[in-house]
């Protein structure tokens, strides 16, 4: 018994199977993670090593080059790039695509441990980072209030940061801005000498005194209680009264040999929010967490925080979820519009409401079934997967149309409902199977692409294949069942459906004229074969010549509603000098960019993980695209010549955004369009060449 015959004879079984499929697909849809792009495991490992207070040249010779030598011979290494800056070394190791990143990380860790003994003793333990999309922040929050910078920083770390880190799906919350509290102990060398004390002795005594020590268990009735002595300092006065020595029975206190002050750390970073001192929080999600859900939960917690502390102002500067929602909504709207247009075209050509409804039902059922397979394969709902669904909408209905048209023909020939459904479907089953497999085969090569391109387009190939296979199953099972039950061949009653009669009459006239012209074109083509073939070949060759004029890019540039201005002064520039120039640029931006809604300025560090006193970054959050005439790219281009205010100041204006995945790809929004690298071992020569370029 063929599949169509089995389905027509057991419609309840088909209905139940389809219902289960729709139910499971619906559950899978709500459990699918939502993100901008497919998950990418870039085979990259970074080794960061801190050596505080050391110049870049010494960092390169003492730390970076030994690391490079140790890692260069690791299996699968494709390229090594390094950055040596003041007090820090960063070695980035790129592996071949397809390398197991966990195994590569273990190999890197082993080699770093071997070279650790050859590094200076003052070098801190190297830190190894695997590339993970989840390490990039999904949300930046700007916070301002009436507290001074030190109080604000302490308040954020004690009250706000823990609450946000407890939000489900949040991996970490990084704080930047304000100043940390520090206790400064300024020792008097002369007084230390007079008491025959050393700095190391004072250091050891303070470390020993600032501890809570366990005493041990004590029985109290039926219970055993653990006791401890509290020795940690609670205030500065306790530190001043620490006994550091004794001379002839007279205690010598810390305040006798040092000045103890409650102050703050050296200011190397400044954060301003809309021209006011503020704090910037960067929130990272857990690996595999739903970006949109995490941001929603964070925003709910922020609303609760604002109710508790009404004197605070908190708003998102960069919100990845906003762009993700916009991108996915655009694709969804395109898919829905495509489905509606497909249904209208079906109604126009089939001229039968029931046939159109049967074909239309197959669209959502096929898409929902595809969600089930997407969930099973660990895919996410992203612009690529929705694009694949939108691409497949037009192909989904092909099988159903062919089957219904053949069943309709047999019904007009006099066969009964069930017989026409079985015969009509069976006759074309081989053809639609071959057609479906042909359509799927077109996308098979995408599965075998390697590198970033393969990761990006693999989901598209799989999802289009899933939707085609599901449309085939629906066409061979549900469509004949519905045709046997509901398909009618008689035209609609003009008295009951006058609008339908008019549509059928108008479309019939149009299709008859189209058919006549098509017949004439076929007859002419058959009579002039050489002309047709030559014309087609000429058109094909001419179109190939236009390919270089189109241009190539992996991802189109997007307007995420942000403009970034990066500034860099010569290394070693004090943060106060950098801040002064940054304020001058801020004035220019206020005048030249009226579209800016909020401004976040970070002096003494560009980016969310770096920190250096000679760099700064200004982020402009723009109003919605509907409320401005210029794109973020146009705004950035207009600023370049206006922010070069001083020789030696390197400035760069570019469209920015929170979608780090987009910027990691060639051609992605916000990245450099053209970059020139000058490599060599002599930094002076390389610097001169760079200035020449």
C-alpha positions as CSV (number, residue, x, y, z in Angstrom):
1,X,0.0,0.0,0.0
2,X,1.4,3.4,-1.0
3,X,1.8,6.2,1.4
4,X,-1.0,8.3,-0.2
5,X,-3.4,5.3,-0.1
6,X,-2.5,4.6,3.5
7,X,-3.1,8.2,4.5
8,X,-6.5,8.5,2.7
9,X,-7.7,5.2,4.2
10,X,-6.6,6.2,7.7
11,X,-7.2,10.0,8.0
12,X,-7.4,9.9,11.8
13,X,-3.9,8.5,12.0
14,X,-2.6,11.3,9.7
15,X,-4.4,14.0,11.7
16,X,-3.0,12.7,15.0
17,X,0.6,12.4,13.6
18,X,0.4,16.0,12.2
19,X,-1.1,17.3,15.5
20,X,1.8,15.7,17.5
21,X,4.2,17.2,15.0
22,X,2.7,20.6,15.4
23,X,2.6,20.3,19.2
24,X,6.3,19.3,19.4
25,X,7.3,21.9,16.9
26,X,5.5,24.6,18.9
27,X,7.3,23.5,22.1
28,X,10.6,23.5,20.2
29,X,10.0,27.0,18.9
30,X,9.6,28.4,22.3
31,X,12.7,26.6,23.5
32,X,15.0,27.7,20.7
33,X,17.6,30.2,21.7
34,X,17.4,33.6,19.9
35,X,20.6,35.2,18.7
36,X,21.8,37.5,15.9
37,X,24.0,34.9,14.1
38,X,24.6,31.2,14.4
39,X,27.0,30.0,17.1
40,X,30.6,30.3,16.0
41,X,33.6,28.6,17.6
42,X,36.5,30.6,16.2
43,X,39.6,28.4,16.7
44,X,41.5,31.2,18.6
45,X,43.2,31.1,21.9
46,X,44.7,34.2,23.6
47,X,47.4,34.2,26.3
48,X,47.6,37.3,28.4
49,X,50.4,38.0,30.7
50,X,50.7,41.0,33.1
51,X,54.1,42.5,34.1
52,X,53.2,45.8,35.8
53,X,55.3,48.8,35.3
54,X,57.4,47.5,32.4
55,X,57.8,49.3,29.1
56,X,56.5,47.7,25.8
57,X,60.0,46.9,24.5
58,X,60.9,45.0,27.6
59,X,57.5,43.2,27.6
60,X,58.2,42.1,24.0
61,X,61.7,40.8,24.8
62,X,61.1,39.3,28.2
63,X,57.6,37.9,27.8
64,X,56.1,38.0,24.3
65,X,58.9,36.4,22.3
66,X,59.4,33.5,24.7
67,X,55.6,32.9,24.5
68,X,55.6,33.0,20.7
69,X,58.6,30.6,20.5
70,X,56.8,28.1,22.8
71,X,53.5,28.3,21.0
72,X,54.6,28.5,17.4
73,X,55.2,24.7,17.1
74,X,51.9,23.7,18.6
75,X,49.9,21.3,16.3
76,X,47.4,23.0,14.0
77,X,48.7,26.6,14.5
78,X,47.8,28.8,11.6
79,X,49.0,32.2,12.7
80,X,50.3,33.9,15.8
81,X,49.9,37.6,16.4
82,X,51.0,39.5,19.6
83,X,50.6,42.9,21.2
84,X,53.1,44.2,23.7
85,X,51.9,47.2,25.6
86,X,52.8,48.9,28.9
87,X,52.7,46.2,31.6
88,X,50.9,43.6,29.4
89,X,51.6,41.0,26.8
90,X,48.9,39.4,24.6
91,X,49.6,36.5,22.3
92,X,46.8,35.4,20.0
93,X,47.1,32.0,18.5
94,X,44.9,31.2,15.5
95,X,44.4,27.5,14.7
96,X,43.2,25.8,11.5
97,X,39.5,25.5,11.1
98,X,38.3,22.1,12.4
99,X,40.8,21.9,15.2
100,X,39.3,20.7,18.5
101,X,39.6,23.9,20.6
102,X,39.5,22.1,23.9
103,X,42.5,19.9,22.9
104,X,44.3,23.0,21.5
105,X,43.7,24.8,24.8
106,X,45.2,21.9,26.8
107,X,48.3,22.0,24.5
108,X,48.7,25.7,24.9
109,X,48.3,25.4,28.7
110,X,51.1,22.8,28.7
111,X,53.5,24.9,26.7
112,X,52.8,28.0,28.7
113,X,53.6,26.1,31.9
114,X,56.9,25.0,30.4
115,X,58.0,28.5,29.5
116,X,56.7,30.0,32.8
117,X,60.0,29.3,34.6
118,X,62.0,31.2,31.9
119,X,60.0,34.4,32.6
120,X,61.0,37.0,35.1
121,X,59.8,36.3,38.7
122,X,57.7,39.4,38.8
123,X,55.6,38.3,35.9
124,X,52.1,37.4,36.9
125,X,50.6,34.0,36.1
126,X,49.6,33.9,32.4
127,X,45.8,33.7,31.7
128,X,44.5,31.6,28.8
129,X,41.3,32.6,27.0
130,X,39.4,30.5,24.5
131,X,37.4,32.4,21.9
132,X,33.7,32.2,22.9
133,X,31.0,34.5,21.7
134,X,29.5,34.5,25.2
135,X,32.7,36.3,26.5
136,X,31.5,39.5,24.6
137,X,29.1,41.7,26.5
138,X,25.5,41.6,25.3
139,X,24.5,44.7,27.2
140,X,26.2,47.9,28.3
141,X,24.5,49.9,31.1
142,X,25.4,53.5,32.0
143,X,24.8,54.6,35.6
144,X,24.9,58.0,37.0
145,X,23.9,59.5,40.4
146,X,24.6,62.2,43.0
147,X,27.3,60.2,44.8
148,X,31.0,61.1,44.4
149,X,33.1,58.7,42.2
150,X,34.5,56.6,45.2
151,X,31.1,56.2,46.9
152,X,29.5,55.4,43.5
153,X,32.0,52.7,42.7
154,X,31.7,51.1,46.1
155,X,27.9,51.3,46.0
156,X,27.7,49.7,42.5
157,X,30.1,46.8,43.5
158,X,28.2,46.2,46.8
159,X,24.6,46.7,45.8
160,X,24.0,46.7,42.0
161,X,26.6,44.2,40.6
162,X,25.6,41.3,42.9
163,X,21.9,41.7,42.0
164,X,22.6,41.7,38.3
165,X,25.0,38.7,38.5
166,X,22.2,36.7,40.2
167,X,19.9,37.2,37.1
168,X,19.4,33.8,35.4
169,X,21.6,33.6,32.3
170,X,24.1,36.3,33.4
171,X,27.7,35.0,33.6
172,X,29.5,38.1,34.8
173,X,29.1,41.9,35.3
174,X,32.2,44.0,34.7
175,X,32.4,47.5,36.3
176,X,34.3,50.4,34.8
177,X,34.4,53.9,36.1
178,X,34.6,55.7,39.4
179,X,37.5,55.0,41.7
180,X,38.2,52.2,44.1
181,X,38.8,52.7,47.8
182,X,42.4,52.3,48.9
183,X,44.2,52.6,52.2
184,X,47.6,54.3,51.7
185,X,50.4,53.7,54.2
186,X,53.2,56.2,53.6
187,X,56.2,55.0,55.6
188,X,58.8,57.3,56.9
189,X,62.2,55.9,56.0
190,X,64.0,57.9,58.8
191,X,61.6,56.6,61.5
192,X,62.0,53.0,60.2
193,X,65.8,53.4,60.5
194,X,65.6,54.8,64.0
195,X,63.5,51.8,65.1
196,X,65.6,49.4,63.0
197,X,62.6,48.3,61.0
198,X,62.2,47.4,57.3
199,X,59.4,47.8,54.8
200,X,59.1,44.0,54.5
201,X,58.7,43.7,58.3
202,X,55.8,46.2,58.3
203,X,54.3,44.4,55.3
204,X,54.5,41.0,57.0
205,X,53.0,42.3,60.3
206,X,50.0,43.9,58.5
207,X,49.3,40.8,56.5
208,X,49.5,38.7,59.7
209,X,47.3,41.0,61.7
210,X,44.6,41.4,59.0
211,X,43.3,37.9,59.3
212,X,40.4,36.0,60.9
213,X,41.9,33.0,62.6
214,X,40.0,29.7,63.5
215,X,40.1,28.7,67.1
216,X,38.5,25.3,66.8
217,X,35.3,23.6,68.0
218,X,33.6,24.1,71.3
219,X,30.8,22.0,72.8
220,X,27.7,23.8,73.8
221,X,24.9,21.6,75.0
222,X,23.9,19.2,72.2
223,X,25.8,21.2,69.6
224,X,29.3,21.8,68.5
225,X,30.2,25.4,67.7
226,X,33.1,26.5,65.5
227,X,34.9,29.5,67.0
228,X,37.2,32.1,65.4
229,X,38.9,35.3,66.3
230,X,38.1,38.3,64.2
231,X,41.3,40.1,63.2
232,X,40.5,41.9,60.0
233,X,40.6,45.6,60.1
234,X,37.3,47.4,60.2
235,X,38.6,51.0,59.9
236,X,41.7,53.0,59.4
237,X,42.1,53.7,63.2
238,X,42.6,50.0,63.9
239,X,45.4,50.0,61.3
240,X,47.1,53.0,62.9
241,X,47.1,51.3,66.3
242,X,48.7,48.0,65.1
243,X,51.8,47.3,67.1
244,X,54.7,46.9,64.7
245,X,57.6,46.5,67.2
246,X,58.6,47.0,70.9
247,X,61.6,48.9,72.2
248,X,62.5,48.5,76.0
249,X,58.9,47.5,76.7
250,X,57.4,50.4,74.9
251,X,55.1,49.5,72.0
252,X,55.7,51.1,68.6
253,X,52.5,51.6,66.6
254,X,52.1,51.9,62.9
255,X,51.1,55.5,63.3
256,X,54.5,56.2,64.8
257,X,56.4,55.2,61.6
258,X,53.8,55.9,58.9
259,X,51.0,58.1,57.8
260,X,47.8,56.1,57.2
261,X,45.1,57.6,55.0
262,X,41.8,56.4,53.7
263,X,41.8,57.5,50.0
264,X,41.4,56.0,46.5
265,X,43.5,54.2,43.9
266,X,45.5,56.2,41.3
267,X,43.0,57.4,38.7
268,X,43.9,55.8,35.3
269,X,40.4,55.6,34.0
270,X,37.5,58.1,33.7
271,X,34.0,57.4,32.7
272,X,31.4,60.0,31.8
273,X,27.8,59.5,31.0
274,X,26.2,62.4,29.2
275,X,29.0,64.7,30.5
276,X,28.5,63.5,34.1
277,X,30.9,61.2,36.1
278,X,29.3,57.7,35.9
279,X,29.8,54.0,35.8
280,X,29.6,51.6,32.9
281,X,28.5,48.0,33.4
282,X,29.2,45.4,30.7
283,X,27.0,42.3,31.1
284,X,28.1,38.9,29.7
285,X,25.7,36.0,29.3
286,X,26.3,32.3,30.0
287,X,27.3,30.1,27.1
288,X,24.1,28.9,25.3
289,X,21.8,31.4,27.1
290,X,19.2,33.2,25.1
291,X,20.4,36.7,24.5
292,X,16.9,38.3,24.2
293,X,15.7,36.5,27.4
294,X,18.8,37.5,29.4
295,X,18.5,41.1,28.4
296,X,14.8,41.1,29.3
297,X,15.5,39.6,32.7
298,X,18.3,42.1,33.3
299,X,16.0,45.0,32.4
300,X,13.3,43.7,34.8
301,X,16.0,43.7,37.6
302,X,17.1,47.2,36.6
303,X,13.5,48.4,37.0
304,X,13.4,46.9,40.5
305,X,16.7,48.5,41.3
306,X,15.4,51.9,40.2
307,X,12.4,51.5,42.5
308,X,14.7,50.7,45.4
309,X,17.2,53.5,44.6
310,X,15.2,56.3,42.8
311,X,18.2,58.7,42.9
312,X,20.0,56.5,40.3
313,X,19.8,56.8,36.5
314,X,20.4,53.6,34.6
315,X,19.9,53.1,30.9
316,X,21.3,50.9,28.2
317,X,24.0,52.3,26.0
318,X,24.4,49.2,23.8
319,X,21.8,46.5,23.7
320,X,22.5,43.5,21.5
321,X,18.9,42.2,21.9
322,X,17.4,45.4,20.3
323,X,19.3,44.8,17.0
324,X,18.6,41.1,17.2
325,X,14.9,41.7,17.6
326,X,14.9,44.2,14.7
327,X,16.8,41.9,12.4
328,X,14.7,38.9,13.2
329,X,11.4,40.9,13.0
330,X,12.4,42.1,9.6
331,X,13.1,38.6,8.4
332,X,9.9,37.3,9.9
333,X,7.8,40.0,8.3
334,X,9.5,39.2,5.0
335,X,8.6,35.5,5.4
336,X,5.0,36.3,6.4
337,X,4.6,38.7,3.5
338,X,6.0,36.1,1.2
339,X,3.6,33.5,2.5
340,X,0.6,35.9,2.0
341,X,1.7,36.8,-1.5
342,X,2.2,33.1,-2.3
343,X,-1.4,32.4,-1.1
344,X,-2.7,35.3,-3.2
345,X,-0.9,34.0,-6.3
346,X,-2.3,30.5,-5.6
347,X,-5.8,31.8,-5.4
348,X,-5.3,33.7,-8.6
349,X,-4.0,30.7,-10.6
350,X,-5.9,27.8,-8.9
351,X,-9.2,29.8,-8.8
352,X,-10.5,27.5,-6.1
353,X,-10.7,28.6,-2.5
354,X,-10.6,25.1,-1.0
355,X,-7.5,24.2,-3.0
356,X,-5.8,27.4,-1.9
357,X,-6.6,26.8,1.7
358,X,-5.3,23.2,1.5
359,X,-2.0,24.5,0.1
360,X,-1.9,27.3,2.6
361,X,-2.2,24.9,5.5
362,X,0.9,23.1,4.4
363,X,3.0,26.2,4.9
364,X,2.7,26.7,8.7
365,X,2.7,22.9,9.3
366,X,6.0,22.5,7.4
367,X,7.6,25.5,9.1
368,X,6.6,24.3,12.6
369,X,7.9,20.8,11.8
370,X,11.2,22.4,10.7
371,X,11.5,24.1,14.2
372,X,11.5,20.6,15.7
373,X,14.5,19.5,13.7
374,X,16.2,22.8,14.3
375,X,15.9,22.2,18.1
376,X,17.1,18.6,17.7
377,X,20.2,19.8,15.9
378,X,21.0,22.5,18.4
379,X,20.4,25.4,16.0
380,X,19.3,28.9,17.1
381,X,16.7,31.3,15.8
382,X,18.8,33.9,14.1
383,X,18.7,36.0,10.9
384,X,20.3,33.2,8.9
385,X,17.7,30.5,10.0
386,X,14.8,32.9,9.5
387,X,16.2,33.8,6.1
388,X,16.3,30.1,5.2
389,X,12.7,29.7,6.2
390,X,11.8,32.8,4.2
391,X,13.7,31.3,1.2
392,X,11.9,28.0,1.6
393,X,8.3,29.4,1.8
394,X,8.0,29.6,-2.0
395,X,9.5,26.2,-2.4
396,X,7.3,24.6,0.3
397,X,4.1,25.0,-1.7
398,X,5.4,23.5,-4.9
399,X,4.7,19.9,-4.0
400,X,1.2,20.6,-2.7
401,X,0.3,22.6,-5.9
402,X,1.4,19.7,-8.2
403,X,-0.6,17.2,-6.2
404,X,-3.7,19.2,-5.9
405,X,-3.7,20.1,-9.6
406,X,-3.5,16.4,-10.5
407,X,-6.2,15.4,-8.0
408,X,-8.4,18.2,-9.3
409,X,-7.9,16.9,-12.9
410,X,-9.0,13.4,-11.8
411,X,-12.0,14.8,-10.0
412,X,-13.1,16.6,-13.1
413,X,-12.6,13.3,-15.0
414,X,-15.3,11.7,-12.8
415,X,-13.3,9.8,-10.1
416,X,-14.7,9.8,-6.6
417,X,-13.0,11.8,-3.8
418,X,-10.8,9.1,-2.2
419,X,-9.9,7.4,-5.5
420,X,-9.0,10.8,-7.1
421,X,-6.8,11.7,-4.1
422,X,-5.0,8.3,-4.1
423,X,-4.5,8.1,-7.9
424,X,-3.7,11.8,-8.4
425,X,-1.1,11.7,-5.6
426,X,0.5,8.4,-6.6
427,X,0.9,9.5,-10.2
428,X,3.1,12.4,-9.4
429,X,4.8,11.1,-6.2
430,X,7.9,10.0,-8.1
431,X,8.1,13.3,-9.8
432,X,7.8,15.4,-6.7
433,X,10.3,13.2,-4.8
434,X,12.8,13.7,-7.6
435,X,12.0,17.5,-7.6
436,X,12.4,17.7,-3.8
437,X,15.7,15.9,-3.8
438,X,17.0,18.1,-6.7
439,X,16.1,21.2,-4.7
440,X,17.8,19.8,-1.6
441,X,20.9,18.8,-3.6
442,X,21.5,22.4,-4.6
443,X,22.2,23.3,-1.0
444,X,24.2,20.2,-0.1
445,X,27.6,21.9,-1.1
446,X,27.0,24.5,1.5
447,X,27.3,21.8,4.2
448,X,30.9,21.1,3.1
449,X,32.1,24.7,3.2
450,X,34.9,25.2,5.7
451,X,35.8,28.2,7.9
452,X,33.5,31.1,8.8
453,X,31.5,30.7,5.6
454,X,30.7,27.1,6.3
455,X,29.5,27.9,9.8
456,X,27.3,30.7,8.7
457,X,25.7,29.0,5.8
458,X,25.5,25.4,7.2
459,X,22.3,26.3,9.0
460,X,20.7,27.7,5.9
461,X,21.4,24.5,4.0
462,X,20.1,22.3,6.7
463,X,16.9,24.3,7.3
464,X,16.1,24.6,3.6
465,X,16.6,20.8,3.4
466,X,14.4,20.2,6.5
467,X,11.6,22.3,5.1
468,X,11.7,20.6,1.8
469,X,11.6,17.1,3.3
470,X,8.7,18.1,5.5
471,X,6.8,19.6,2.6
472,X,7.3,16.3,0.8
473,X,5.9,14.4,3.7
474,X,3.0,16.8,4.1
475,X,2.3,16.6,0.4
476,X,2.2,12.8,0.3
477,X,0.1,12.4,3.5
478,X,-2.0,15.4,4.6
479,X,-2.7,17.0,1.3
480,X,-4.5,13.9,-0.2
481,X,-6.4,13.4,3.0
482,X,-7.7,17.0,2.9
483,X,-8.4,16.8,-0.8
484,X,-10.4,13.6,-0.3
485,X,-12.4,15.3,2.4
486,X,-12.9,18.9,1.3
487,X,-11.9,19.4,-2.4
488,X,-14.8,20.4,-4.6
489,X,-14.7,20.8,-8.4
490,X,-17.9,22.8,-8.9
491,X,-17.5,26.5,-9.2
492,X,-18.7,28.7,-6.3
493,X,-22.3,29.9,-6.3
494,X,-22.3,33.4,-7.7
495,X,-25.2,34.3,-5.5
496,X,-23.4,33.1,-2.4
497,X,-19.9,34.2,-3.4
498,X,-20.2,37.1,-5.9
499,X,-16.7,38.3,-5.0
500,X,-15.2,34.9,-5.7
501,X,-17.0,34.7,-9.0
502,X,-15.6,38.1,-10.0
503,X,-12.0,37.0,-9.0
504,X,-12.4,33.8,-11.0
505,X,-13.7,35.6,-14.1
506,X,-11.0,38.3,-14.1
507,X,-8.2,35.9,-13.4
508,X,-9.5,33.5,-16.0
509,X,-9.4,36.2,-18.7
510,X,-5.9,37.2,-17.6
511,X,-4.6,33.6,-17.6
512,X,-6.2,32.9,-21.0
513,X,-4.4,35.9,-22.5
514,X,-1.2,34.8,-20.8
515,X,-1.6,31.3,-22.2
516,X,-2.1,32.6,-25.7
517,X,1.0,34.8,-25.6
518,X,3.0,31.9,-24.1
519,X,1.9,29.6,-27.0
520,X,3.0,32.2,-29.5
521,X,6.3,32.6,-27.8
522,X,6.8,28.8,-27.8
523,X,6.0,28.5,-31.5
524,X,8.3,31.4,-32.4
525,X,11.2,29.9,-30.3
526,X,10.8,26.5,-31.9
527,X,10.9,28.1,-35.4
528,X,14.0,30.1,-34.5
529,X,16.1,27.7,-32.4
530,X,19.5,29.1,-33.3
531,X,18.5,32.7,-32.5
532,X,17.1,31.6,-29.1
533,X,20.2,29.6,-28.2
534,X,22.5,32.4,-29.4
535,X,20.6,35.0,-27.5
536,X,20.6,33.0,-24.3
537,X,24.3,32.4,-24.5
538,X,25.0,36.1,-25.2
539,X,22.8,37.1,-22.2
540,X,24.6,34.6,-20.0
541,X,28.1,35.7,-21.0
542,X,27.2,39.4,-20.6
543,X,25.8,38.8,-17.1
544,X,29.1,37.2,-16.1
545,X,30.9,40.4,-17.1
546,X,28.8,42.3,-14.7
547,X,29.8,40.2,-11.7
548,X,33.0,42.2,-10.8
549,X,30.8,45.4,-10.7
550,X,28.6,44.0,-8.0
551,X,31.2,43.8,-5.2
552,X,31.8,41.2,-2.5
553,X,31.3,41.2,1.2
554,X,30.5,38.5,3.8
555,X,28.0,40.5,5.8
556,X,26.3,43.7,4.8
557,X,26.9,46.8,6.8
558,X,24.2,47.5,9.3
559,X,23.0,50.6,11.0
560,X,22.8,49.7,14.7
561,X,22.2,53.2,15.9
562,X,25.7,53.9,17.3
563,X,28.8,55.9,16.3
564,X,32.1,55.2,18.0
565,X,35.0,57.7,18.1
566,X,38.4,56.2,19.2
567,X,41.3,58.4,20.1
568,X,45.0,57.6,20.7
569,X,47.9,59.7,21.9
570,X,51.5,58.7,22.2
571,X,52.1,55.9,24.7
572,X,52.8,57.2,28.2
573,X,50.5,60.2,27.9
574,X,48.9,61.0,31.3
575,X,45.2,60.4,31.7
576,X,44.7,64.0,32.5
577,X,46.1,65.1,29.1
578,X,44.0,62.5,27.3
579,X,40.9,63.6,29.1
580,X,41.5,67.3,28.2
581,X,41.6,66.4,24.5
582,X,38.7,64.0,24.8
583,X,36.6,66.8,26.2
584,X,37.4,69.0,23.2
585,X,36.3,66.2,20.9
586,X,33.1,65.8,23.0
587,X,32.3,69.5,22.3
588,X,32.6,68.9,18.6
589,X,30.4,65.8,18.7
590,X,27.7,67.7,20.6
591,X,27.7,70.4,17.9
592,X,28.0,68.1,14.9
593,X,25.8,65.1,15.9
594,X,22.3,66.4,17.0
595,X,21.1,62.8,16.5
596,X,22.9,61.6,19.6
597,X,20.6,60.6,22.4
598,X,23.2,59.5,24.9
599,X,27.0,59.8,25.2
600,X,29.3,57.4,27.0
601,X,32.9,58.5,27.3
602,X,35.8,56.3,28.5
603,X,39.2,57.9,29.0
604,X,42.1,55.6,29.8
605,X,40.9,52.5,28.0
606,X,39.2,51.7,24.7
607,X,37.1,48.7,24.5
608,X,35.6,46.6,27.3
609,X,38.7,44.7,28.4
610,X,41.6,47.0,27.7
611,X,43.1,49.9,29.7
612,X,45.7,52.4,28.8
613,X,46.0,56.1,29.8
614,X,46.8,57.3,26.3
615,X,43.6,56.1,24.7
616,X,39.9,57.0,24.9
617,X,36.6,56.1,23.4
618,X,33.3,58.0,22.9
619,X,30.1,56.1,22.1
620,X,27.2,58.0,20.7
621,X,23.8,56.3,21.0
622,X,21.7,57.7,18.2
623,X,17.9,58.1,18.1
624,X,15.9,55.6,16.1
625,X,16.5,55.5,12.4
626,X,12.9,56.8,11.7
627,X,13.8,60.0,13.6
628,X,17.0,60.9,11.8
629,X,18.0,61.6,8.2
630,X,21.6,60.3,8.3
631,X,22.8,56.7,8.8
632,X,25.4,55.9,11.4
633,X,27.9,55.4,8.5
634,X,27.2,58.9,7.1
635,X,27.5,60.5,10.5
636,X,30.9,58.7,11.1
637,X,32.2,59.8,7.7
638,X,31.2,63.4,8.3
639,X,33.2,63.5,11.6
640,X,36.6,62.2,10.4
641,X,38.0,65.5,9.2
642,X,36.4,67.5,12.1
643,X,37.9,65.5,15.1
644,X,41.6,65.7,14.0
645,X,42.2,68.7,16.3
646,X,45.9,68.2,17.1
647,X,49.0,66.7,15.6
648,X,49.9,63.4,17.2
649,X,46.3,62.6,18.1
650,X,45.1,59.6,16.1
651,X,41.3,59.6,15.7
652,X,38.9,57.2,14.1
653,X,35.1,57.6,13.7
654,X,33.1,54.6,12.7
655,X,29.6,53.1,13.0
656,X,29.6,50.9,16.0
657,X,27.2,48.5,17.7
658,X,26.8,45.8,20.2
659,X,26.7,42.8,17.8
660,X,30.3,41.6,18.2
661,X,29.7,38.7,15.9
662,X,29.0,41.1,13.0
663,X,32.1,43.0,13.6
664,X,34.3,39.9,13.8
665,X,33.4,39.0,10.2
666,X,35.1,40.5,7.2
667,X,32.8,43.2,5.9
668,X,30.8,43.4,9.0
669,X,29.4,46.6,10.3
670,X,31.7,48.7,12.4
671,X,35.0,47.2,11.4
672,X,37.8,48.6,9.4
673,X,37.2,48.7,5.6
674,X,40.9,48.6,4.8
675,X,43.8,47.9,7.1
676,X,47.5,48.0,6.4
677,X,49.9,46.0,8.5
678,X,53.6,46.8,8.7
679,X,55.7,44.0,10.2
680,X,59.3,43.9,11.3
681,X,61.6,43.5,14.3
682,X,62.9,47.1,14.3
683,X,60.2,49.2,15.8
684,X,61.8,52.5,14.8
685,X,62.0,51.5,11.2
686,X,58.4,50.2,11.3
687,X,57.2,53.4,12.9
688,X,58.9,55.5,10.2
689,X,57.3,53.3,7.5
690,X,53.9,53.6,9.1
691,X,54.2,57.4,9.1
692,X,55.2,57.4,5.4
693,X,52.1,55.2,4.6
